[in-house]
Amino acid sequence: MIELPEAAVIAEQVNATVTGTRIARAVANASPHRFAWYTGDPAAYNDHLAGKTIGRASGVGATVEIEVEDRVLAIGAPIRYHAQREPRPAKHQLLLELADGTALSATAQMWGGFFCFPRGEKAGSIEYDCAKDRPSPLLDAFDRSYFDSLFDAGTPKLSAKAFLATEQRIPGLGNGALQDILWTARAHPKRKMGTLSDAELDALFRAVKTVLAAMMEQGGRDTERDLFGDPGGYATVLSKHTVGKPCPACGSLLRKEAYMGGGIYTCPGCQKA
């Protein structure tokens, strides 16, 4: 799934590629998906979007926000660009055929949001709406004081993974980007937040800022693909690509295990539970 870094990268690629192009036709829900969400009736998307011009795109959490005149598209799923005469995907949850013969498609990976709503209104997506209201870790407003404000009475009992990647505390930071953040901070995903020292909390804050920025600056993670279907340039330390390989810091073999309904990747040498 795309997360905050990929959403930022794809948004800039949309700006450089199709901003200013008119939408000829919009098709939503052509391939029904149990975990694909829309605003109202997806059959009405063509009426809302056809004939309108694509404006600026922005990364909002793990969502790509695209302005389309009086409407906003908020797409929480991978987006692909298709050149003229290039075949369109057989299955998709949203397809925008553009007036110049190119197209954009978006397809859910496990789940995805494909919201189309009037500008100035809320999307009805908890993740997107939270991300609109909270500072991105990529911005200066996400400083140590703001990070500390995310703590409450229940925080000490939470694991590091639960604190960073649940309850929309940091919209767009999910289980994928989480792995390298925790490795950089030398914190195990199962480590209780209440056991972290002030120095370890500072390392965790700095890792959130620096790792997400590096992922974005390098075109996203190598486990995900950009607007053109190319993998990102950020080489993940902990991911499906590196399980069983030696840790670049200590040489221990990297592991994967199940935790909190998903997989976690750890270095037994650098991250002590």
C-alpha positions in Angstrom: 0.0 0.0 0.0 1.2 3.5 -0.7 1.9 5.6 2.4 2.9 9.2 3.0 6.1 9.2 1.0 4.6 7.6 -2.1 1.5 9.8 -2.0 3.8 12.9 -2.0 5.8 11.5 -4.9 2.8 10.5 -7.0 1.2 13.9 -6.4 4.2 15.7 -7.8 4.3 13.4 -10.8 0.7 14.1 -11.5 1.5 17.8 -11.4 4.3 17.4 -13.9 2.4 15.1 -16.2 -1.4 15.8 -16.4 -2.2 19.0 -14.6 -4.0 21.3 -17.0 -5.4 18.3 -19.0 -9.2 17.9 -19.5 -11.0 14.8 -18.4 -12.9 13.2 -21.3 -14.5 10.4 -19.3 -14.5 9.0 -15.8 -15.3 5.4 -14.9 -15.7 4.4 -11.2 -16.3 1.0 -9.8 -15.9 -0.9 -13.1 -14.4 -3.7 -11.1 -16.4 -3.9 -7.8 -14.2 -4.5 -4.8 -15.4 -5.3 -1.3 -13.0 -2.8 0.3 -13.2 0.1 -2.2 -15.0 3.2 -0.9 -16.6 6.0 -2.9 -18.5 9.2 -2.3 -22.2 8.5 -3.0 -23.0 6.7 -6.2 -19.8 5.9 -8.3 -22.0 5.9 -11.4 -22.2 9.7 -11.0 -18.5 10.3 -11.1 -18.6 10.9 -14.9 -21.2 13.6 -14.5 -19.1 15.2 -11.8 -15.7 15.1 -13.7 -16.2 14.8 -17.4 -15.2 18.0 -19.3 -13.3 19.4 -16.3 -9.6 20.2 -16.1 -7.2 18.6 -13.7 -5.7 21.1 -11.3 -3.0 20.7 -8.6 -2.3 17.5 -6.8 -1.0 17.2 -3.3 0.0 14.3 -1.0 -2.3 14.3 2.1 -1.3 11.5 4.4 -1.5 8.3 2.4 -3.9 10.0 -0.1 -3.3 11.8 -3.4 -5.6 14.8 -3.5 -6.3 16.1 -7.0 -8.3 19.3 -7.6 -10.7 19.1 -10.5 -12.2 22.6 -10.8 -15.2 22.5 -8.3 -14.4 18.9 -7.2 -11.7 17.1 -5.3 -10.5 13.6 -6.0 -9.0 12.0 -2.9 -7.4 8.7 -4.0 -6.0 6.4 -1.3 -4.6 3.7 -3.7 -1.8 3.3 -6.3 -2.3 5.5 -9.4 -0.9 4.8 -12.8 -0.4 6.9 -15.9 -1.1 5.4 -19.3 0.3 6.9 -22.4 -1.6 7.3 -25.7 -2.6 3.9 -27.2 -1.2 2.1 -24.1 -3.6 -0.7 -22.9 -5.7 0.2 -19.9 -5.7 -2.2 -17.0 -8.3 -5.0 -17.2 -9.5 -4.2 -13.6 -9.6 -0.8 -11.9 -11.7 1.1 -9.3 -11.2 4.4 -11.0 -10.3 5.3 -14.6 -9.9 8.9 -16.0 -9.6 9.0 -19.8 -8.0 12.3 -20.7 -8.7 14.5 -23.7 -5.1 14.1 -25.0 -5.5 10.3 -25.3 -3.7 9.5 -22.1 -5.3 8.2 -18.9 -5.0 7.7 -15.1 -6.1 4.6 -13.4 -6.3 3.7 -9.7 -6.7 0.2 -8.3 -7.2 -1.0 -4.7 -4.5 -3.0 -3.0 -6.4 -4.9 -0.3 -8.5 -1.7 0.1 -8.6 1.8 -1.2 -10.5 5.1 -1.1 -11.7 6.8 -4.4 -13.6 9.8 -3.1 -15.0 12.6 -5.3 -16.7 15.5 -3.5 -17.3 19.2 -3.8 -14.4 21.5 -2.9 -14.7 22.9 0.6 -16.4 19.8 2.0 -15.0 16.7 3.8 -14.4 13.5 2.0 -16.0 11.3 4.6 -12.7 9.4 5.0 -11.3 9.2 8.5 -7.7 9.0 7.3 -7.9 11.7 4.7 -9.9 14.1 6.9 -7.5 13.6 9.8 -4.5 14.2 7.5 -6.1 17.5 6.4 -6.3 18.6 10.0 -2.9 17.5 11.2 0.7 18.6 10.3 2.6 16.3 8.0 5.9 14.9 9.3 7.4 16.3 6.2 6.7 19.8 7.4 8.4 22.0 10.1 5.1 22.2 12.0 5.6 18.5 13.0 8.2 19.3 15.6 9.1 17.7 18.9 6.4 19.7 20.8 3.8 18.4 18.4 5.1 14.9 18.6 4.9 15.0 22.4 1.3 16.3 22.2 0.4 12.9 20.7 1.0 11.2 24.0 -1.9 10.6 26.4 -2.5 8.6 29.6 -2.7 5.4 27.6 0.5 5.8 25.6 2.9 4.1 28.0 1.0 0.8 27.5 1.1 1.0 23.7 3.8 -0.8 21.7 5.9 1.4 19.4 4.1 0.0 16.4 0.7 0.7 17.9 1.7 4.3 18.8 3.1 5.2 15.4 0.8 3.4 13.0 -2.7 3.2 14.6 -5.5 5.6 15.5 -4.4 8.1 12.8 -1.9 9.7 15.2 0.3 10.3 12.2 -1.8 9.9 9.1 0.0 8.3 6.2 2.5 6.5 8.4 1.7 2.8 8.1 3.2 -0.6 8.7 5.5 -0.3 5.7 7.4 2.9 6.5 7.2 2.0 10.2 9.8 -0.7 9.8 12.8 1.5 8.8 11.7 4.2 11.2 11.9 1.8 14.2 15.2 0.3 13.0 16.7 3.7 12.6 15.6 4.6 16.2 16.8 1.2 17.4 13.4 0.4 18.8 11.6 -2.9 18.6 8.0 -2.8 17.3 6.8 -4.6 20.4 8.6 -2.2 22.8 6.2 -0.5 25.2 6.3 3.3 24.8 6.5 3.7 28.6 9.9 1.9 28.7 11.6 4.4 26.3 14.0 6.9 27.8 14.0 10.6 26.9 16.9 9.9 24.6 15.1 7.0 22.9 12.0 9.1 22.4 14.1 11.8 20.8 15.7 9.2 18.5 12.2 8.0 17.6 11.0 11.5 16.8 14.1 12.2 14.7 13.6 8.9 12.9 10.0 9.7 11.9 11.2 13.0 10.4 14.4 11.9 8.7 13.3 8.5 7.3 10.0 9.7 5.9 11.8 12.6 4.3 14.4 10.3 2.8 11.7 8.0 1.4 10.0 10.9 -0.3 13.1 12.6 -1.6 14.3 9.3 -3.2 11.0 8.6 -5.0 9.3 6.3 -2.5 10.2 2.9 -1.2 11.5 0.1 -3.4 8.6 -2.0 -2.3 6.1 0.4 -4.0 5.7 1.8 -7.5 5.2 5.4 -8.7 2.9 7.0 -11.2 4.7 5.3 -14.1 5.0 1.9 -12.5 8.6 2.2 -11.5 9.8 1.1 -8.0 10.9 3.9 -5.6 14.6 4.6 -5.2 14.6 4.3 -1.4 16.3 1.0 -0.6 14.4 -0.4 2.4 16.5 -1.9 5.2 13.6 -3.9 6.6 11.0 -5.2 4.1 10.0 -8.3 2.1 13.1 -7.7 0.0 15.6 -8.1 2.9 14.3 -10.9 5.1 17.1 -13.3 5.9 19.8 -10.9 4.7 22.4 -9.5 7.1 21.7 -6.2 8.9 23.8 -3.4 7.3 24.6 -2.1 10.8 25.4 -5.2 12.8 25.3 -8.2 10.5 22.5 -10.1 12.3 20.1 -11.8 10.0 16.9 -9.8 9.5 13.6 -11.5 10.6 9.9 -11.4 9.9 7.1 -12.3 12.3 3.4 -11.7 12.7 2.3 -9.0 15.1 -0.9 -6.9 15.4 -2.6 -8.4 12.4 0.4 -7.8 10.1 4.1 -8.5 9.6 6.9 -6.8 11.4 10.6 -6.9 10.3 13.3 -6.6 12.8 17.1 -6.9 13.4 17.7 -9.0 16.5 21.0 -7.3 17.1 19.9 -3.6 16.8 16.3 -3.9 18.1 15.8 -5.4 21.5 12.2 -6.3 22.5 
